[in-house]
């Protein structure tokens, strides 16, 4: 029974990685088509989140997303 549970956990982890990879691999063109706008690149995730949060509060954006876009985190905004 432990082997089945372990295999099931590994299967779920693999499925989660595939879904996350598919979302993370979305092209900028598809992101732009769905209402997202690239704003600016940041060296650290912390700075990206700070600016994204400020944009939500100060400029009435509905959502922000910090995505790794080597060599920096790109801040994406959606109104």
PyMOL Python script that loads the backbone (N, CA, C, O; Angstrom):
from pymol import cmd

cmd.read_pdbstr("""\
ATOM      1  N   UNK A   1       0.821  -1.197   0.000  1.00  0.00           N
ATOM      2  CA  UNK A   1       0.000   0.000   0.000  1.00  0.00           C
ATOM      3  C   UNK A   1       0.865   1.261   0.000  1.00  0.00           C
ATOM      4  O   UNK A   1       0.509   2.253  -0.637  1.00  0.00           O
ATOM      5  N   UNK A   2       1.999   1.232   0.710  1.00  0.00           N
ATOM      6  CA  UNK A   2       2.875   2.401   0.729  1.00  0.00           C
ATOM      7  C   UNK A   2       3.426   2.712  -0.650  1.00  0.00           C
ATOM      8  O   UNK A   2       3.593   3.877  -1.011  1.00  0.00           O
ATOM      9  N   UNK A   3       3.709   1.667  -1.423  1.00  0.00           N
ATOM     10  CA  UNK A   3       4.248   1.898  -2.766  1.00  0.00           C
ATOM     11  C   UNK A   3       3.232   2.608  -3.642  1.00  0.00           C
ATOM     12  O   UNK A   3       3.588   3.498  -4.414  1.00  0.00           O
ATOM     13  N   UNK A   4       1.954   2.216  -3.526  1.00  0.00           N
ATOM     14  CA  UNK A   4       0.922   2.878  -4.326  1.00  0.00           C
ATOM     15  C   UNK A   4       0.802   4.348  -3.934  1.00  0.00           C
ATOM     16  O   UNK A   4       0.682   5.217  -4.798  1.00  0.00           O
ATOM     17  N   UNK A   5       0.834   4.624  -2.638  1.00  0.00           N
ATOM     18  CA  UNK A   5       0.728   6.005  -2.178  1.00  0.00           C
ATOM     19  C   UNK A   5       1.934   6.821  -2.648  1.00  0.00           C
ATOM     20  O   UNK A   5       1.786   7.970  -3.062  1.00  0.00           O
ATOM     21  N   UNK A   6       3.112   6.231  -2.585  1.00  0.00           N
ATOM     22  CA  UNK A   6       4.320   6.922  -3.029  1.00  0.00           C
ATOM     23  C   UNK A   6       4.271   7.190  -4.524  1.00  0.00           C
ATOM     24  O   UNK A   6       4.634   8.277  -4.975  1.00  0.00           O
ATOM     25  N   UNK A   7       3.823   6.201  -5.299  1.00  0.00           N
ATOM     26  CA  UNK A   7       3.726   6.399  -6.755  1.00  0.00           C
ATOM     27  C   UNK A   7       2.699   7.468  -7.088  1.00  0.00           C
ATOM     28  O   UNK A   7       2.905   8.281  -7.989  1.00  0.00           O
ATOM     29  N   UNK A   8       1.575   7.462  -6.342  1.00  0.00           N
ATOM     30  CA  UNK A   8       0.540   8.463  -6.574  1.00  0.00           C
ATOM     31  C   UNK A   8       1.086   9.861  -6.288  1.00  0.00           C
ATOM     32  O   UNK A   8       0.810  10.795  -7.040  1.00  0.00           O
ATOM     33  N   UNK A   9       1.861  10.015  -5.206  1.00  0.00           N
ATOM     34  CA  UNK A   9       2.459  11.306  -4.869  1.00  0.00           C
ATOM     35  C   UNK A   9       3.418  11.776  -5.946  1.00  0.00           C
ATOM     36  O   UNK A   9       3.436  12.956  -6.297  1.00  0.00           O
ATOM     37  N   UNK A  10       4.215  10.855  -6.469  1.00  0.00           N
ATOM     38  CA  UNK A  10       5.153  11.204  -7.536  1.00  0.00           C
ATOM     39  C   UNK A  10       4.381  11.610  -8.788  1.00  0.00           C
ATOM     40  O   UNK A  10       4.759  12.561  -9.472  1.00  0.00           O
ATOM     41  N   UNK A  11       3.313  10.900  -9.086  1.00  0.00           N
ATOM     42  CA  UNK A  11       2.491  11.224 -10.258  1.00  0.00           C
ATOM     43  C   UNK A  11       1.882  12.615 -10.117  1.00  0.00           C
ATOM     44  O   UNK A  11       1.881  13.392 -11.071  1.00  0.00           O
ATOM     45  N   UNK A  12       1.365  12.931  -8.931  1.00  0.00           N
ATOM     46  CA  UNK A  12       0.801  14.262  -8.712  1.00  0.00           C
ATOM     47  C   UNK A  12       1.865  15.345  -8.844  1.00  0.00           C
ATOM     48  O   UNK A  12       1.613  16.397  -9.431  1.00  0.00           O
ATOM     49  N   UNK A  13       3.038  15.092  -8.308  1.00  0.00           N
ATOM     50  CA  UNK A  13       4.120  16.076  -8.414  1.00  0.00           C
ATOM     51  C   UNK A  13       4.517  16.301  -9.865  1.00  0.00           C
ATOM     52  O   UNK A  13       4.758  17.437 -10.275  1.00  0.00           O
ATOM     53  N   UNK A  14       4.587  15.241 -10.633  1.00  0.00           N
ATOM     54  CA  UNK A  14       4.946  15.370 -12.053  1.00  0.00           C
ATOM     55  C   UNK A  14       3.873  16.135 -12.809  1.00  0.00           C
ATOM     56  O   UNK A  14       4.185  16.983 -13.644  1.00  0.00           O
ATOM     57  N   UNK A  15       2.607  15.840 -12.521  1.00  0.00           N
ATOM     58  CA  UNK A  15       1.507  16.537 -13.189  1.00  0.00           C
ATOM     59  C   UNK A  15       1.541  18.021 -12.847  1.00  0.00           C
ATOM     60  O   UNK A  15       1.339  18.865 -13.720  1.00  0.00           O
ATOM     61  N   UNK A  16       1.797  18.344 -11.574  1.00  0.00           N
ATOM     62  CA  UNK A  16       1.888  19.743 -11.163  1.00  0.00           C
ATOM     63  C   UNK A  16       3.021  20.465 -11.868  1.00  0.00           C
ATOM     64  O   UNK A  16       2.880  21.621 -12.268  1.00  0.00           O
ATOM     65  N   UNK A  17       4.146  19.778 -12.019  1.00  0.00           N
ATOM     66  CA  UNK A  17       5.290  20.388 -12.705  1.00  0.00           C
ATOM     67  C   UNK A  17       4.967  20.646 -14.172  1.00  0.00           C
ATOM     68  O   UNK A  17       5.372  21.669 -14.723  1.00  0.00           O
ATOM     69  N   UNK A  18       4.253  19.742 -14.800  1.00  0.00           N
ATOM     70  CA  UNK A  18       3.886  19.934 -16.205  1.00  0.00           C
ATOM     71  C   UNK A  18       2.952  21.114 -16.376  1.00  0.00           C
ATOM     72  O   UNK A  18       3.121  21.914 -17.297  1.00  0.00           O
ATOM     73  N   UNK A  19       1.955  21.233 -15.489  1.00  0.00           N
ATOM     74  CA  UNK A  19       1.017  22.352 -15.575  1.00  0.00           C
ATOM     75  C   UNK A  19       1.747  23.663 -15.335  1.00  0.00           C
ATOM     76  O   UNK A  19       1.554  24.624 -16.081  1.00  0.00           O
ATOM     77  N   UNK A  20       2.584  23.716 -14.302  1.00  0.00           N
ATOM     78  CA  UNK A  20       3.334  24.944 -14.014  1.00  0.00           C
ATOM     79  C   UNK A  20       4.257  25.293 -15.178  1.00  0.00           C
ATOM     80  O   UNK A  20       4.400  26.465 -15.526  1.00  0.00           O
ATOM     81  N   UNK A  21       4.872  24.304 -15.768  1.00  0.00           N
ATOM     82  CA  UNK A  21       5.751  24.551 -16.907  1.00  0.00           C
ATOM     83  C   UNK A  21       4.988  25.097 -18.095  1.00  0.00           C
ATOM     84  O   UNK A  21       5.476  25.981 -18.799  1.00  0.00           O
ATOM     85  N   UNK A  22       3.790  24.573 -18.323  1.00  0.00           N
ATOM     86  CA  UNK A  22       2.983  25.042 -19.448  1.00  0.00           C
ATOM     87  C   UNK A  22       2.559  26.496 -19.240  1.00  0.00           C
ATOM     88  O   UNK A  22       2.570  27.284 -20.185  1.00  0.00           O
ATOM     89  N   UNK A  23       2.186  26.856 -18.005  1.00  0.00           N
ATOM     90  CA  UNK A  23       1.793  28.233 -17.733  1.00  0.00           C
ATOM     91  C   UNK A  23       2.994  29.168 -17.805  1.00  0.00           C
ATOM     92  O   UNK A  23       2.898  30.270 -18.345  1.00  0.00           O
ATOM     93  N   UNK A  24       4.110  28.732 -17.266  1.00  0.00           N
ATOM     94  CA  UNK A  24       5.306  29.558 -17.272  1.00  0.00           C
ATOM     95  C   UNK A  24       5.907  29.725 -18.652  1.00  0.00           C
ATOM     96  O   UNK A  24       6.621  30.694 -18.910  1.00  0.00           O
ATOM     97  N   UNK A  25       5.622  28.782 -19.541  1.00  0.00           N
ATOM     98  CA  UNK A  25       6.197  28.818 -20.874  1.00  0.00           C
ATOM     99  C   UNK A  25       5.334  29.607 -21.856  1.00  0.00           C
ATOM    100  O   UNK A  25       5.642  29.657 -23.047  1.00  0.00           O
ATOM    101  N   UNK A  26       4.259  30.224 -21.369  1.00  0.00           N
ATOM    102  CA  UNK A  26       3.400  30.998 -22.256  1.00  0.00           C
ATOM    103  C   UNK A  26       4.212  32.107 -22.905  1.00  0.00           C
ATOM    104  O   UNK A  26       5.006  32.779 -22.246  1.00  0.00           O
ATOM    105  N   UNK A  27       4.010  32.287 -24.177  1.00  0.00           N
ATOM    106  CA  UNK A  27       4.769  33.290 -24.918  1.00  0.00           C
ATOM    107  C   UNK A  27       4.291  34.688 -24.559  1.00  0.00           C
ATOM    108  O   UNK A  27       3.135  34.862 -24.172  1.00  0.00           O
ATOM    109  N   UNK A  28       5.157  35.683 -24.679  1.00  0.00           N
ATOM    110  CA  UNK A  28       4.726  37.054 -24.418  1.00  0.00           C
ATOM    111  C   UNK A  28       3.555  37.473 -25.302  1.00  0.00           C
ATOM    112  O   UNK A  28       2.710  38.259 -24.873  1.00  0.00           O
ATOM    113  N   UNK A  29       3.493  36.961 -26.522  1.00  0.00           N
ATOM    114  CA  UNK A  29       2.388  37.310 -27.418  1.00  0.00           C
ATOM    115  C   UNK A  29       1.057  36.827 -26.855  1.00  0.00           C
ATOM    116  O   UNK A  29       0.062  37.549 -26.918  1.00  0.00           O
ATOM    117  N   UNK A  30       1.026  35.613 -26.305  1.00  0.00           N
ATOM    118  CA  UNK A  30      -0.225  35.107 -25.744  1.00  0.00           C
ATOM    119  C   UNK A  30      -0.571  35.845 -24.458  1.00  0.00           C
ATOM    120  O   UNK A  30      -1.747  36.054 -24.163  1.00  0.00           O
ATOM    121  N   UNK A  31       0.447  36.243 -23.686  1.00  0.00           N
ATOM    122  CA  UNK A  31       0.192  37.013 -22.470  1.00  0.00           C
ATOM    123  C   UNK A  31      -0.385  38.378 -22.831  1.00  0.00           C
ATOM    124  O   UNK A  31      -1.320  38.847 -22.183  1.00  0.00           O
ATOM    125  N   UNK A  32       0.163  39.010 -23.852  1.00  0.00           N
ATOM    126  CA  UNK A  32      -0.330  40.312 -24.293  1.00  0.00           C
ATOM    127  C   UNK A  32      -1.753  40.194 -24.818  1.00  0.00           C
ATOM    128  O   UNK A  32      -2.578  41.074 -24.578  1.00  0.00           O
ATOM    129  N   UNK A  33      -2.042  39.123 -25.525  1.00  0.00           N
ATOM    130  CA  UNK A  33      -3.381  38.918 -26.073  1.00  0.00           C
ATOM    131  C   UNK A  33      -4.420  38.743 -24.975  1.00  0.00           C
ATOM    132  O   UNK A  33      -5.591  39.068 -25.171  1.00  0.00           O
ATOM    133  N   UNK A  34      -3.999  38.230 -23.816  1.00  0.00           N
ATOM    134  CA  UNK A  34      -4.955  38.032 -22.728  1.00  0.00           C
ATOM    135  C   UNK A  34      -5.000  39.225 -21.773  1.00  0.00           C
ATOM    136  O   UNK A  34      -5.532  39.113 -20.669  1.00  0.00           O
ATOM    137  N   UNK A  35      -4.449  40.359 -22.187  1.00  0.00           N
ATOM    138  CA  UNK A  35      -4.571  41.587 -21.416  1.00  0.00           C
ATOM    139  C   UNK A  35      -3.390  41.930 -20.538  1.00  0.00           C
ATOM    140  O   UNK A  35      -3.449  42.928 -19.820  1.00  0.00           O
ATOM    141  N   UNK A  36      -2.325  41.158 -20.558  1.00  0.00           N
ATOM    142  CA  UNK A  36      -1.145  41.424 -19.739  1.00  0.00           C
ATOM    143  C   UNK A  36      -0.192  42.336 -20.492  1.00  0.00           C
ATOM    144  O   UNK A  36      -0.042  42.226 -21.709  1.00  0.00           O
ATOM    145  N   UNK A  37       0.454  43.243 -19.758  1.00  0.00           N
ATOM    146  CA  UNK A  37       1.434  44.156 -20.324  1.00  0.00           C
ATOM    147  C   UNK A  37       2.746  44.021 -19.557  1.00  0.00           C
ATOM    148  O   UNK A  37       2.760  44.091 -18.328  1.00  0.00           O
ATOM    149  N   UNK A  38       3.846  43.829 -20.280  1.00  0.00           N
ATOM    150  CA  UNK A  38       5.159  43.782 -19.639  1.00  0.00           C
ATOM    151  C   UNK A  38       5.506  45.192 -19.179  1.00  0.00           C
ATOM    152  O   UNK A  38       5.384  46.147 -19.946  1.00  0.00           O
ATOM    153  N   UNK A  39       5.938  45.322 -17.928  1.00  0.00           N
ATOM    154  CA  UNK A  39       6.235  46.646 -17.380  1.00  0.00           C
ATOM    155  C   UNK A  39       7.735  46.895 -17.264  1.00  0.00           C
ATOM    156  O   UNK A  39       8.261  47.807 -17.902  1.00  0.00           O
ATOM    157  N   UNK A  40       8.435  46.085 -16.447  1.00  0.00           N
ATOM    158  CA  UNK A  40       9.852  46.331 -16.204  1.00  0.00           C
ATOM    159  C   UNK A  40      10.495  45.076 -15.631  1.00  0.00           C
ATOM    160  O   UNK A  40       9.822  44.254 -15.010  1.00  0.00           O
ATOM    161  N   UNK A  41      11.807  44.931 -15.843  1.00  0.00           N
ATOM    162  CA  UNK A  41      12.555  43.809 -15.295  1.00  0.00           C
ATOM    163  C   UNK A  41      13.236  44.185 -13.987  1.00  0.00           C
ATOM    164  O   UNK A  41      13.669  45.325 -13.814  1.00  0.00           O
ATOM    165  N   UNK A  42      13.332  43.219 -13.055  1.00  0.00           N
ATOM    166  CA  UNK A  42      13.954  43.435 -11.752  1.00  0.00           C
ATOM    167  C   UNK A  42      14.935  42.318 -11.463  1.00  0.00           C
ATOM    168  O   UNK A  42      14.723  41.175 -11.866  1.00  0.00           O
ATOM    169  N   UNK A  43      16.018  42.653 -10.757  1.00  0.00           N
ATOM    170  CA  UNK A  43      17.023  41.649 -10.412  1.00  0.00           C
ATOM    171  C   UNK A  43      16.527  40.660  -9.373  1.00  0.00           C
ATOM    172  O   UNK A  43      16.927  39.496  -9.391  1.00  0.00           O
ATOM    173  N   UNK A  44      15.651  41.105  -8.458  1.00  0.00           N
ATOM    174  CA  UNK A  44      15.174  40.213  -7.395  1.00  0.00           C
ATOM    175  C   UNK A  44      13.650  40.109  -7.440  1.00  0.00           C
ATOM    176  O   UNK A  44      12.955  41.032  -7.865  1.00  0.00           O
ATOM    177  N   UNK A  45      13.159  38.968  -6.993  1.00  0.00           N
ATOM    178  CA  UNK A  45      11.716  38.753  -6.918  1.00  0.00           C
ATOM    179  C   UNK A  45      11.097  39.713  -5.907  1.00  0.00           C
ATOM    180  O   UNK A  45       9.984  40.198  -6.109  1.00  0.00           O
ATOM    181  N   UNK A  46      11.809  39.985  -4.831  1.00  0.00           N
ATOM    182  CA  UNK A  46      11.307  40.881  -3.791  1.00  0.00           C
ATOM    183  C   UNK A  46      11.008  42.269  -4.353  1.00  0.00           C
ATOM    184  O   UNK A  46       9.955  42.837  -4.061  1.00  0.00           O
ATOM    185  N   UNK A  47      11.908  42.816  -5.145  1.00  0.00           N
ATOM    186  CA  UNK A  47      11.677  44.139  -5.743  1.00  0.00           C
ATOM    187  C   UNK A  47      10.519  44.112  -6.724  1.00  0.00           C
ATOM    188  O   UNK A  47       9.726  45.051  -6.788  1.00  0.00           O
ATOM    189  N   UNK A  48      10.426  43.038  -7.483  1.00  0.00           N
ATOM    190  CA  UNK A  48       9.326  42.901  -8.443  1.00  0.00           C
ATOM    191  C   UNK A  48       7.980  42.908  -7.714  1.00  0.00           C
ATOM    192  O   UNK A  48       7.043  43.585  -8.138  1.00  0.00           O
ATOM    193  N   UNK A  49       7.889  42.161  -6.627  1.00  0.00           N
ATOM    194  CA  UNK A  49       6.642  42.088  -5.855  1.00  0.00           C
ATOM    195  C   UNK A  49       6.312  43.440  -5.232  1.00  0.00           C
ATOM    196  O   UNK A  49       5.149  43.843  -5.220  1.00  0.00           O
ATOM    197  N   UNK A  50       7.312  44.145  -4.717  1.00  0.00           N
ATOM    198  CA  UNK A  50       7.071  45.470  -4.124  1.00  0.00           C
ATOM    199  C   UNK A  50       6.476  46.434  -5.143  1.00  0.00           C
ATOM    200  O   UNK A  50       5.498  47.125  -4.856  1.00  0.00           O
ATOM    201  N   UNK A  51       7.062  46.478  -6.319  1.00  0.00           N
ATOM    202  CA  UNK A  51       6.576  47.398  -7.352  1.00  0.00           C
ATOM    203  C   UNK A  51       5.203  46.945  -7.855  1.00  0.00           C
ATOM    204  O   UNK A  51       4.327  47.778  -8.090  1.00  0.00           O
ATOM    205  N   UNK A  52       5.008  45.636  -8.022  1.00  0.00           N
ATOM    206  CA  UNK A  52       3.709  45.117  -8.452  1.00  0.00           C
ATOM    207  C   UNK A  52       2.606  45.477  -7.471  1.00  0.00           C
ATOM    208  O   UNK A  52       1.517  45.883  -7.878  1.00  0.00           O
ATOM    209  N   UNK A  53       2.881  45.333  -6.191  1.00  0.00           N
ATOM    210  CA  UNK A  53       1.905  45.685  -5.156  1.00  0.00           C
ATOM    211  C   UNK A  53       1.602  47.181  -5.185  1.00  0.00           C
ATOM    212  O   UNK A  53       0.448  47.586  -5.051  1.00  0.00           O
ATOM    213  N   UNK A  54       2.625  47.990  -5.359  1.00  0.00           N
ATOM    214  CA  UNK A  54       2.429  49.441  -5.436  1.00  0.00           C
ATOM    215  C   UNK A  54       1.568  49.808  -6.643  1.00  0.00           C
ATOM    216  O   UNK A  54       0.719  50.695  -6.551  1.00  0.00           O
ATOM    217  N   UNK A  55       1.781  49.136  -7.769  1.00  0.00           N
ATOM    218  CA  UNK A  55       0.979  49.410  -8.967  1.00  0.00           C
ATOM    219  C   UNK A  55      -0.493  49.071  -8.730  1.00  0.00           C
ATOM    220  O   UNK A  55      -1.375  49.771  -9.228  1.00  0.00           O
ATOM    221  N   UNK A  56      -0.767  48.003  -7.973  1.00  0.00           N
ATOM    222  CA  UNK A  56      -2.152  47.652  -7.662  1.00  0.00           C
ATOM    223  C   UNK A  56      -2.818  48.763  -6.868  1.00  0.00           C
ATOM    224  O   UNK A  56      -3.965  49.126  -7.131  1.00  0.00           O
ATOM    225  N   UNK A  57      -2.100  49.292  -5.908  1.00  0.00           N
ATOM    226  CA  UNK A  57      -2.664  50.299  -5.010  1.00  0.00           C
ATOM    227  C   UNK A  57      -2.735  51.673  -5.678  1.00  0.00           C
ATOM    228  O   UNK A  57      -3.762  52.348  -5.601  1.00  0.00           O
ATOM    229  N   UNK A  58      -1.662  52.083  -6.324  1.00  0.00           N
ATOM    230  CA  UNK A  58      -1.555  53.453  -6.824  1.00  0.00           C
ATOM    231  C   UNK A  58      -2.191  53.666  -8.198  1.00  0.00           C
ATOM    232  O   UNK A  58      -2.693  54.754  -8.482  1.00  0.00           O
ATOM    233  N   UNK A  59      -2.176  52.651  -9.046  1.00  0.00           N
ATOM    234  CA  UNK A  59      -2.607  52.871 -10.427  1.00  0.00           C
ATOM    235  C   UNK A  59      -3.769  51.985 -10.861  1.00  0.00           C
ATOM    236  O   UNK A  59      -4.034  51.855 -12.056  1.00  0.00           O
ATOM    237  N   UNK A  60      -4.451  51.387  -9.918  1.00  0.00           N
ATOM    238  CA  UNK A  60      -5.676  50.611 -10.166  1.00  0.00           C
ATOM    239  C   UNK A  60      -5.517  49.431 -11.119  1.00  0.00           C
ATOM    240  O   UNK A  60      -6.448  49.099 -11.853  1.00  0.00           O
ATOM    241  N   UNK A  61      -4.349  48.796 -11.113  1.00  0.00           N
ATOM    242  CA  UNK A  61      -4.219  47.555 -11.853  1.00  0.00           C
ATOM    243  C   UNK A  61      -4.916  46.463 -11.062  1.00  0.00           C
ATOM    244  O   UNK A  61      -4.932  46.511  -9.832  1.00  0.00           O
ATOM    245  N   UNK A  62      -5.491  45.483 -11.739  1.00  0.00           N
ATOM    246  CA  UNK A  62      -6.215  44.404 -11.058  1.00  0.00           C
ATOM    247  C   UNK A  62      -5.292  43.272 -10.628  1.00  0.00           C
ATOM    248  O   UNK A  62      -5.507  42.648  -9.588  1.00  0.00           O
ATOM    249  N   UNK A  63      -4.268  43.010 -11.429  1.00  0.00           N
ATOM    250  CA  UNK A  63      -3.375  41.899 -11.143  1.00  0.00           C
ATOM    251  C   UNK A  63      -1.952  42.240 -11.551  1.00  0.00           C
ATOM    252  O   UNK A  63      -1.716  43.084 -12.415  1.00  0.00           O
ATOM    253  N   UNK A  64      -1.005  41.556 -10.903  1.00  0.00           N
ATOM    254  CA  UNK A  64       0.378  41.619 -11.348  1.00  0.00           C
ATOM    255  C   UNK A  64       0.962  40.217 -11.245  1.00  0.00           C
ATOM    256  O   UNK A  64       0.462  39.373 -10.501  1.00  0.00           O
ATOM    257  N   UNK A  65       2.016  39.987 -11.996  1.00  0.00           N
ATOM    258  CA  UNK A  65       2.697  38.695 -11.971  1.00  0.00           C
ATOM    259  C   UNK A  65       4.177  38.947 -12.218  1.00  0.00           C
ATOM    260  O   UNK A  65       4.546  39.677 -13.138  1.00  0.00           O
ATOM    261  N   UNK A  66       5.016  38.341 -11.394  1.00  0.00           N
ATOM    262  CA  UNK A  66       6.466  38.425 -11.560  1.00  0.00           C
ATOM    263  C   UNK A  66       6.937  37.099 -12.129  1.00  0.00           C
ATOM    264  O   UNK A  66       6.886  36.078 -11.443  1.00  0.00           O
ATOM    265  N   UNK A  67       7.389  37.100 -13.360  1.00  0.00           N
ATOM    266  CA  UNK A  67       7.836  35.877 -14.028  1.00  0.00           C
ATOM    267  C   UNK A  67       9.334  35.952 -14.305  1.00  0.00           C
ATOM    268  O   UNK A  67       9.854  36.990 -14.713  1.00  0.00           O
ATOM    269  N   UNK A  68      10.014  34.833 -14.076  1.00  0.00           N
ATOM    270  CA  UNK A  68      11.445  34.772 -14.364  1.00  0.00           C
ATOM    271  C   UNK A  68      11.640  34.829 -15.860  1.00  0.00           C
ATOM    272  O   UNK A  68      11.093  34.008 -16.597  1.00  0.00           O
ATOM    273  N   UNK A  69      12.412  35.787 -16.309  1.00  0.00           N
ATOM    274  CA  UNK A  69      12.746  35.961 -17.717  1.00  0.00           C
ATOM    275  C   UNK A  69      14.234  36.275 -17.750  1.00  0.00           C
ATOM    276  O   UNK A  69      14.632  37.439 -17.789  1.00  0.00           O
ATOM    277  N   UNK A  70      15.052  35.228 -17.733  1.00  0.00           N
ATOM    278  CA  UNK A  70      16.496  35.324 -17.536  1.00  0.00           C
ATOM    279  C   UNK A  70      17.090  36.514 -18.271  1.00  0.00           C
ATOM    280  O   UNK A  70      16.857  36.651 -19.472  1.00  0.00           O
ATOM    281  N   UNK A  71      17.813  37.342 -17.635  1.00  0.00           N
ATOM    282  CA  UNK A  71      18.456  37.284 -16.315  1.00  0.00           C
ATOM    283  C   UNK A  71      17.727  38.083 -15.236  1.00  0.00           C
ATOM    284  O   UNK A  71      18.368  38.515 -14.278  1.00  0.00           O
ATOM    285  N   UNK A  72      16.418  38.297 -15.348  1.00  0.00           N
ATOM    286  CA  UNK A  72      15.695  39.093 -14.358  1.00  0.00           C
ATOM    287  C   UNK A  72      14.251  38.621 -14.235  1.00  0.00           C
ATOM    288  O   UNK A  72      13.802  37.765 -14.998  1.00  0.00           O
ATOM    289  N   UNK A  73      13.530  39.183 -13.273  1.00  0.00           N
ATOM    290  CA  UNK A  73      12.094  38.943 -13.117  1.00  0.00           C
ATOM    291  C   UNK A  73      11.352  40.043 -13.852  1.00  0.00           C
ATOM    292  O   UNK A  73      11.590  41.225 -13.608  1.00  0.00           O
ATOM    293  N   UNK A  74      10.459  39.664 -14.746  1.00  0.00           N
ATOM    294  CA  UNK A  74       9.674  40.632 -15.499  1.00  0.00           C
ATOM    295  C   UNK A  74       8.346  40.840 -14.780  1.00  0.00           C
ATOM    296  O   UNK A  74       7.652  39.880 -14.444  1.00  0.00           O
ATOM    297  N   UNK A  75       8.003  42.096 -14.551  1.00  0.00           N
ATOM    298  CA  UNK A  75       6.729  42.445 -13.947  1.00  0.00           C
ATOM    299  C   UNK A  75       5.694  42.603 -15.045  1.00  0.00           C
ATOM    300  O   UNK A  75       5.852  43.422 -15.951  1.00  0.00           O
ATOM    301  N   UNK A  76       4.638  41.815 -14.957  1.00  0.00           N
ATOM    302  CA  UNK A  76       3.525  41.880 -15.900  1.00  0.00           C
ATOM    303  C   UNK A  76       2.315  42.452 -15.155  1.00  0.00           C
ATOM    304  O   UNK A  76       2.061  42.083 -14.008  1.00  0.00           O
ATOM    305  N   UNK A  77       1.581  43.340 -15.797  1.00  0.00           N
ATOM    306  CA  UNK A  77       0.421  43.992 -15.183  1.00  0.00           C
ATOM    307  C   UNK A  77      -0.822  43.789 -16.050  1.00  0.00           C
ATOM    308  O   UNK A  77      -0.742  43.689 -17.274  1.00  0.00           O
ATOM    309  N   UNK A  78      -1.977  43.733 -15.371  1.00  0.00           N
ATOM    310  CA  UNK A  78      -3.241  43.618 -16.121  1.00  0.00           C
ATOM    311  C   UNK A  78      -4.275  44.541 -15.483  1.00  0.00           C
ATOM    312  O   UNK A  78      -4.472  44.521 -14.268  1.00  0.00           O
ATOM    313  N   UNK A  79      -4.932  45.350 -16.314  1.00  0.00           N
ATOM    314  CA  UNK A  79      -5.967  46.289 -15.835  1.00  0.00           C
ATOM    315  C   UNK A  79      -7.307  45.627 -15.801  1.00  0.00           C
ATOM    316  O   UNK A  79      -8.297  46.256 -15.427  1.00  0.00           O
TER     317      UNK A  79
END
""", "prot")
cmd.dss("prot")
cmd.show_as("cartoon", "prot")
cmd.util.cbc("prot")
cmd.orient("prot")
